[in-house]
Amino acid sequence: MDKLFGIFGDISHTKLGGADSFSDQLNCKHTVYILSLVAILSTTRFFVDDPITCHCPNQFTSSQVDYTEKVCWVTNTHYVPFDRAYLPKEGDPNKKFISYYQWIPLFLALQALLFYLPRFTWKNLSRKSGLIVSNITDGCIECQKKAYSDGAEKVMDSLIKYMSRFLREYSRNLRAKKAFQYFFRGNYLILVYALIKILYLANVIGQLFLLNAFLGNEFHIYGIEVIRKMLRDEPWSTSHRFPRVTICDFELRVLGNVHRHTVQCVLPMNLFYEIIFIFIWFWFVLVAVSSLASLVFWLGSNLRLSGHESYIRQRLLVSDKLGRDQRRDVLTFVRDHLRRDGCFIVRMAAENSNDLVTSELIHGLWEDYKTILSKTNNNDDDESAALNDEFNVNPRKSDETSNIGVTETRRF
C-alpha cells in the first residue's frame, strides 16, 4: 500500500512534461490520480472484506450460502425501501435494480482514461508544429530550480537557441508558402490549444452526465441534493442511489427441481461508494468551473496581438533590455517574429515557471531578433552599394559629354 500511495501521491513534479496550465493539470493529472487510486482500491479489500453478505434461510448449508452470495454479487439486486410492506413481483417494471457496483472499478478507470485523453491529444498535435512545447516549459522549470548557478545559464542558452531556430525556420517556411505553415500563419499552436481547452471543459461536463447514465437516479444533481439536505439538517449520507440493503431473487436447482428464493443482502461497499461519489461530484464541479474560467481568461489574453505586445514590452522594460529607440520595434518583433504561437509558448513558460525566467527567455529571443534585423539591414546596404556602383557615372566624363553636346549644337 505504501508503494501505491507513492506512485499516485507524489505530485511534486506534476508540471514536468505537460506544457499546460493549472486547470489543465487539475483535469489530466490530479483527477486521473484520484480516479485511478479509487479504482485500484475498489478492487482490493481495503474498505471491506466481503463486498456482499446475504441473509439466507437456516436450512442453507455453508456452500449454499457461499453460492447465494456469489450469485447475488454477479447478478443484479434491487432496492426496496423498508417502509414498503410488500416486495415487487417478478417482471414488475418498478423494480429499482442496482447493477453498477460490480463495474465501478472499470468505470472509474475509463473515466481516468477520458480525463487523460485531451492531454495525450495535445502532446501529439503540438509536436506537428516542429517544436515540443514541453521541452521549453521543462527547461524553464529547470532554470527556476537552478537559479543563480552556471547550470541555469546553460539551460537558458539551450532554450533560446532551440526556440530561435524554430522561429527562424517557421518564418522561412512561411515566406516559401509551405502549405502547413502558410495555412496557419503562426497560429497553429494557439488554435490547437484552444481546441484542447474546449475539450477539457466538454469532457468534465460530459463525465457528470456519463455518471448519471451509469448510476441512474439523476446523479448530475446529486451534490445539490446533498447541500439542500445539509441546510435542512437532514441525514445526507444515506441515499436511494447507494442502498446498503437490497433484495436478491435467484433460483436454486435441487434434485432436478428449481426452487426460487428471495434473500436480503448487504452491500457494505455502498457505504464508501456514496462518500466517494459525493466527493467526485463536487470535484468534477470544481474542475468544470476552473476549466471554464481558464478558457475565458485564456481566450481574452491570448487572441489579441495587442495584449501580447503589451506583455512582451513589459517583460523587456522590467529587465532593462529595451532602449527608448527600440520600443517601436516590439510590435514588429511580436507580429512578424514571435507571432501568436511564439507568444503562446512564452506565456506557457511563465505559467509553469516564474516571471524572472520568462524575462530571460524573452530577452534572449529579442537579442536574436535584433541580430536578424542587423544582418538584414547590412544585406540591404550591400545591395544598395552594389547598385550604386553599377549605375554610378563619372562626373568628369559627364561634363565632357555635356560640353561636346553643347559645341555640336552651336556648330549646327
Contacts in CASP RR format, 6 or more apart in sequence:
PFRMAT RR
TARGET T0000
AUTHOR 0000-0000-0000
METHOD contacts of the structure
MODEL  1
MDKLFGIFGDISHTKLGGADSFSDQLNCKHTVYILSLVAILSTTRFFVDD
PITCHCPNQFTSSQVDYTEKVCWVTNTHYVPFDRAYLPKEGDPNKKFISY
YQWIPLFLALQALLFYLPRFTWKNLSRKSGLIVSNITDGCIECQKKAYSD
GAEKVMDSLIKYMSRFLREYSRNLRAKKAFQYFFRGNYLILVYALIKILY
LANVIGQLFLLNAFLGNEFHIYGIEVIRKMLRDEPWSTSHRFPRVTICDF
ELRVLGNVHRHTVQCVLPMNLFYEIIFIFIWFWFVLVAVSSLASLVFWLG
SNLRLSGHESYIRQRLLVSDKLGRDQRRDVLTFVRDHLRRDGCFIVRMAA
ENSNDLVTSELIHGLWEDYKTILSKTNNNDDDESAALNDEFNVNPRKSDE
TSNIGVTETRRF
1 46 0 8 1.000
4 37 0 8 1.000
4 40 0 8 1.000
8 33 0 8 1.000
8 36 0 8 1.000
8 37 0 8 1.000
9 33 0 8 1.000
9 37 0 8 1.000
11 29 0 8 1.000
11 30 0 8 1.000
11 33 0 8 1.000
14 25 0 8 1.000
14 29 0 8 1.000
14 30 0 8 1.000
15 25 0 8 1.000
15 137 0 8 1.000
15 141 0 8 1.000
15 352 0 8 1.000
16 134 0 8 1.000
16 138 0 8 1.000
16 141 0 8 1.000
17 134 0 8 1.000
17 137 0 8 1.000
17 138 0 8 1.000
18 24 0 8 1.000
18 25 0 8 1.000
18 119 0 8 1.000
18 123 0 8 1.000
18 134 0 8 1.000
18 137 0 8 1.000
18 352 0 8 1.000
19 122 0 8 1.000
19 123 0 8 1.000
19 126 0 8 1.000
19 133 0 8 1.000
19 134 0 8 1.000
19 136 0 8 1.000
19 137 0 8 1.000
19 348 0 8 1.000
19 352 0 8 1.000
20 28 0 8 1.000
20 119 0 8 1.000
20 122 0 8 1.000
20 348 0 8 1.000
21 294 0 8 1.000
21 298 0 8 1.000
21 348 0 8 1.000
21 351 0 8 1.000
22 290 0 8 1.000
22 294 0 8 1.000
22 351 0 8 1.000
23 200 0 8 1.000
23 287 0 8 1.000
23 290 0 8 1.000
23 291 0 8 1.000
23 293 0 8 1.000
23 294 0 8 1.000
24 118 0 8 1.000
24 119 0 8 1.000
24 196 0 8 1.000
24 197 0 8 1.000
24 200 0 8 1.000
24 294 0 8 1.000
26 286 0 8 1.000
26 287 0 8 1.000
26 290 0 8 1.000
26 291 0 8 1.000
27 115 0 8 1.000
27 118 0 8 1.000
27 119 0 8 1.000
27 200 0 8 1.000
27 203 0 8 1.000
27 204 0 8 1.000
27 287 0 8 1.000
27 291 0 8 1.000
28 115 0 8 1.000
28 116 0 8 1.000
28 118 0 8 1.000
28 119 0 8 1.000
28 200 0 8 1.000
31 112 0 8 1.000
31 115 0 8 1.000
31 283 0 8 1.000
31 287 0 8 1.000
32 112 0 8 1.000
32 115 0 8 1.000
32 116 0 8 1.000
34 280 0 8 1.000
34 283 0 8 1.000
35 108 0 8 1.000
35 109 0 8 1.000
35 111 0 8 1.000
35 112 0 8 1.000
35 115 0 8 1.000
35 280 0 8 1.000
36 108 0 8 1.000
36 109 0 8 1.000
36 112 0 8 1.000
38 108 0 8 1.000
38 276 0 8 1.000
39 104 0 8 1.000
39 105 0 8 1.000
39 106 0 8 1.000
39 108 0 8 1.000
39 109 0 8 1.000
39 112 0 8 1.000
40 105 0 8 1.000
41 47 0 8 1.000
42 104 0 8 1.000
42 105 0 8 1.000
42 108 0 8 1.000
42 269 0 8 1.000
43 105 0 8 1.000
47 268 0 8 1.000
47 269 0 8 1.000
47 272 0 8 1.000
48 268 0 8 1.000
48 269 0 8 1.000
48 272 0 8 1.000
50 69 0 8 1.000
50 268 0 8 1.000
51 73 0 8 1.000
51 101 0 8 1.000
51 267 0 8 1.000
51 268 0 8 1.000
51 269 0 8 1.000
52 69 0 8 1.000
52 72 0 8 1.000
52 73 0 8 1.000
52 265 0 8 1.000
52 266 0 8 1.000
52 267 0 8 1.000
52 268 0 8 1.000
53 69 0 8 1.000
53 265 0 8 1.000
53 266 0 8 1.000
53 268 0 8 1.000
54 65 0 8 1.000
54 68 0 8 1.000
54 69 0 8 1.000
54 72 0 8 1.000
54 248 0 8 1.000
54 263 0 8 1.000
54 264 0 8 1.000
54 265 0 8 1.000
54 266 0 8 1.000
55 263 0 8 1.000
55 264 0 8 1.000
55 265 0 8 1.000
55 266 0 8 1.000
56 64 0 8 1.000
56 65 0 8 1.000
56 68 0 8 1.000
56 263 0 8 1.000
57 261 0 8 1.000
57 263 0 8 1.000
60 68 0 8 1.000
64 252 0 8 1.000
67 252 0 8 1.000
68 248 0 8 1.000
68 250 0 8 1.000
68 252 0 8 1.000
68 261 0 8 1.000
68 263 0 8 1.000
69 265 0 8 1.000
71 248 0 8 1.000
71 250 0 8 1.000
72 248 0 8 1.000
72 250 0 8 1.000
72 263 0 8 1.000
72 265 0 8 1.000
73 102 0 8 1.000
74 102 0 8 1.000
75 248 0 8 1.000
75 250 0 8 1.000
76 97 0 8 1.000
76 98 0 8 1.000
76 99 0 8 1.000
77 97 0 8 1.000
77 98 0 8 1.000
77 246 0 8 1.000
77 247 0 8 1.000
77 248 0 8 1.000
77 265 0 8 1.000
77 267 0 8 1.000
78 88 0 8 1.000
78 95 0 8 1.000
78 96 0 8 1.000
78 97 0 8 1.000
78 98 0 8 1.000
78 246 0 8 1.000
78 247 0 8 1.000
78 248 0 8 1.000
78 249 0 8 1.000
79 96 0 8 1.000
79 98 0 8 1.000
79 240 0 8 1.000
79 243 0 8 1.000
79 246 0 8 1.000
79 247 0 8 1.000
80 87 0 8 1.000
80 88 0 8 1.000
80 96 0 8 1.000
80 246 0 8 1.000
80 247 0 8 1.000
81 240 0 8 1.000
82 245 0 8 1.000
87 247 0 8 1.000
87 262 0 8 1.000
88 94 0 8 1.000
88 95 0 8 1.000
90 249 0 8 1.000
96 240 0 8 1.000
98 243 0 8 1.000
98 246 0 8 1.000
98 267 0 8 1.000
100 107 0 8 1.000
100 214 0 8 1.000
100 215 0 8 1.000
101 267 0 8 1.000
101 269 0 8 1.000
101 270 0 8 1.000
101 273 0 8 1.000
103 214 0 8 1.000
104 273 0 8 1.000
107 214 0 8 1.000
111 207 0 8 1.000
111 210 0 8 1.000
114 203 0 8 1.000
114 207 0 8 1.000
115 203 0 8 1.000
115 204 0 8 1.000
115 207 0 8 1.000
117 203 0 8 1.000
118 196 0 8 1.000
118 199 0 8 1.000
118 200 0 8 1.000
118 203 0 8 1.000
119 196 0 8 1.000
121 196 0 8 1.000
121 199 0 8 1.000
122 192 0 8 1.000
122 193 0 8 1.000
122 196 0 8 1.000
123 134 0 8 1.000
125 192 0 8 1.000
125 196 0 8 1.000
126 132 0 8 1.000
126 133 0 8 1.000
126 189 0 8 1.000
126 192 0 8 1.000
126 193 0 8 1.000
128 180 0 8 1.000
128 188 0 8 1.000
129 188 0 8 1.000
129 189 0 8 1.000
129 341 0 8 1.000
130 166 0 8 1.000
130 169 0 8 1.000
131 162 0 8 1.000
131 163 0 8 1.000
131 166 0 8 1.000
131 345 0 8 1.000
133 189 0 8 1.000
133 345 0 8 1.000
133 348 0 8 1.000
135 159 0 8 1.000
135 162 0 8 1.000
136 159 0 8 1.000
136 162 0 8 1.000
136 163 0 8 1.000
136 345 0 8 1.000
136 348 0 8 1.000
136 349 0 8 1.000
136 361 0 8 1.000
137 348 0 8 1.000
137 349 0 8 1.000
137 351 0 8 1.000
137 352 0 8 1.000
137 353 0 8 1.000
139 155 0 8 1.000
139 159 0 8 1.000
140 159 0 8 1.000
140 349 0 8 1.000
140 352 0 8 1.000
140 353 0 8 1.000
140 357 0 8 1.000
140 358 0 8 1.000
140 361 0 8 1.000
141 352 0 8 1.000
141 353 0 8 1.000
142 152 0 8 1.000
142 155 0 8 1.000
143 152 0 8 1.000
143 155 0 8 1.000
143 156 0 8 1.000
143 159 0 8 1.000
143 353 0 8 1.000
143 357 0 8 1.000
143 360 0 8 1.000
144 353 0 8 1.000
144 354 0 8 1.000
144 357 0 8 1.000
146 152 0 8 1.000
146 155 0 8 1.000
147 356 0 8 1.000
156 357 0 8 1.000
156 360 0 8 1.000
156 361 0 8 1.000
159 361 0 8 1.000
160 361 0 8 1.000
160 364 0 8 1.000
160 365 0 8 1.000
160 368 0 8 1.000
163 342 0 8 1.000
163 345 0 8 1.000
163 361 0 8 1.000
163 365 0 8 1.000
164 364 0 8 1.000
164 365 0 8 1.000
164 368 0 8 1.000
167 337 0 8 1.000
167 338 0 8 1.000
167 342 0 8 1.000
167 365 0 8 1.000
168 372 0 8 1.000
170 181 0 8 1.000
170 186 0 8 1.000
170 339 0 8 1.000
170 341 0 8 1.000
171 336 0 8 1.000
171 337 0 8 1.000
173 180 0 8 1.000
173 181 0 8 1.000
173 182 0 8 1.000
174 181 0 8 1.000
174 182 0 8 1.000
174 185 0 8 1.000
174 186 0 8 1.000
180 188 0 8 1.000
181 188 0 8 1.000
184 191 0 8 1.000
185 339 0 8 1.000
186 339 0 8 1.000
186 340 0 8 1.000
186 341 0 8 1.000
186 342 0 8 1.000
187 339 0 8 1.000
187 340 0 8 1.000
187 341 0 8 1.000
188 341 0 8 1.000
189 340 0 8 1.000
189 341 0 8 1.000
189 342 0 8 1.000
189 344 0 8 1.000
189 345 0 8 1.000
190 302 0 8 1.000
190 303 0 8 1.000
190 340 0 8 1.000
190 341 0 8 1.000
190 344 0 8 1.000
193 298 0 8 1.000
193 344 0 8 1.000
194 298 0 8 1.000
194 299 0 8 1.000
197 291 0 8 1.000
197 294 0 8 1.000
197 295 0 8 1.000
197 298 0 8 1.000
198 295 0 8 1.000
200 291 0 8 1.000
200 295 0 8 1.000
201 288 0 8 1.000
201 291 0 8 1.000
201 292 0 8 1.000
201 295 0 8 1.000
204 284 0 8 1.000
204 287 0 8 1.000
204 288 0 8 1.000
204 291 0 8 1.000
205 288 0 8 1.000
207 284 0 8 1.000
208 219 0 8 1.000
208 220 0 8 1.000
208 281 0 8 1.000
208 284 0 8 1.000
208 285 0 8 1.000
208 288 0 8 1.000
209 220 0 8 1.000
211 219 0 8 1.000
211 220 0 8 1.000
211 277 0 8 1.000
211 280 0 8 1.000
211 281 0 8 1.000
212 218 0 8 1.000
212 219 0 8 1.000
212 220 0 8 1.000
215 241 0 8 1.000
215 277 0 8 1.000
216 241 0 8 1.000
217 240 0 8 1.000
217 241 0 8 1.000
219 241 0 8 1.000
219 277 0 8 1.000
219 281 0 8 1.000
222 239 0 8 1.000
222 241 0 8 1.000
222 277 0 8 1.000
222 278 0 8 1.000
222 281 0 8 1.000
223 278 0 8 1.000
223 281 0 8 1.000
223 282 0 8 1.000
223 285 0 8 1.000
225 239 0 8 1.000
226 236 0 8 1.000
226 278 0 8 1.000
226 281 0 8 1.000
229 235 0 8 1.000
229 236 0 8 1.000
230 236 0 8 1.000
237 274 0 8 1.000
237 275 0 8 1.000
238 244 0 8 1.000
238 274 0 8 1.000
239 274 0 8 1.000
241 274 0 8 1.000
241 277 0 8 1.000
242 270 0 8 1.000
242 271 0 8 1.000
242 273 0 8 1.000
242 274 0 8 1.000
242 277 0 8 1.000
243 267 0 8 1.000
243 270 0 8 1.000
244 266 0 8 1.000
244 267 0 8 1.000
244 268 0 8 1.000
244 270 0 8 1.000
244 271 0 8 1.000
245 264 0 8 1.000
245 265 0 8 1.000
245 266 0 8 1.000
245 267 0 8 1.000
246 264 0 8 1.000
246 265 0 8 1.000
246 267 0 8 1.000
247 262 0 8 1.000
247 263 0 8 1.000
247 264 0 8 1.000
247 265 0 8 1.000
248 262 0 8 1.000
248 263 0 8 1.000
248 264 0 8 1.000
248 265 0 8 1.000
249 260 0 8 1.000
249 261 0 8 1.000
249 262 0 8 1.000
250 260 0 8 1.000
250 261 0 8 1.000
250 263 0 8 1.000
251 258 0 8 1.000
251 259 0 8 1.000
251 260 0 8 1.000
251 261 0 8 1.000
252 258 0 8 1.000
252 259 0 8 1.000
252 260 0 8 1.000
252 261 0 8 1.000
253 259 0 8 1.000
301 307 0 8 1.000
301 347 0 8 1.000
302 308 0 8 1.000
302 340 0 8 1.000
302 343 0 8 1.000
302 344 0 8 1.000
302 347 0 8 1.000
303 340 0 8 1.000
305 334 0 8 1.000
305 335 0 8 1.000
305 340 0 8 1.000
308 334 0 8 1.000
308 338 0 8 1.000
308 340 0 8 1.000
308 343 0 8 1.000
309 330 0 8 1.000
309 331 0 8 1.000
309 334 0 8 1.000
309 335 0 8 1.000
311 343 0 8 1.000
311 346 0 8 1.000
311 347 0 8 1.000
312 330 0 8 1.000
312 333 0 8 1.000
312 334 0 8 1.000
312 338 0 8 1.000
312 343 0 8 1.000
312 346 0 8 1.000
312 362 0 8 1.000
313 322 0 8 1.000
313 327 0 8 1.000
313 330 0 8 1.000
315 355 0 8 1.000
315 358 0 8 1.000
315 359 0 8 1.000
315 362 0 8 1.000
315 363 0 8 1.000
316 322 0 8 1.000
316 330 0 8 1.000
316 359 0 8 1.000
316 362 0 8 1.000
316 363 0 8 1.000
316 366 0 8 1.000
318 355 0 8 1.000
318 359 0 8 1.000
319 359 0 8 1.000
319 360 0 8 1.000
319 362 0 8 1.000
319 363 0 8 1.000
321 363 0 8 1.000
321 366 0 8 1.000
321 367 0 8 1.000
322 330 0 8 1.000
322 366 0 8 1.000
326 370 0 8 1.000
329 373 0 8 1.000
333 366 0 8 1.000
333 369 0 8 1.000
334 343 0 8 1.000
337 365 0 8 1.000
337 369 0 8 1.000
337 372 0 8 1.000
338 346 0 8 1.000
338 365 0 8 1.000
346 358 0 8 1.000
346 361 0 8 1.000
346 362 0 8 1.000
346 365 0 8 1.000
349 357 0 8 1.000
349 358 0 8 1.000
349 361 0 8 1.000
350 357 0 8 1.000
350 358 0 8 1.000
END
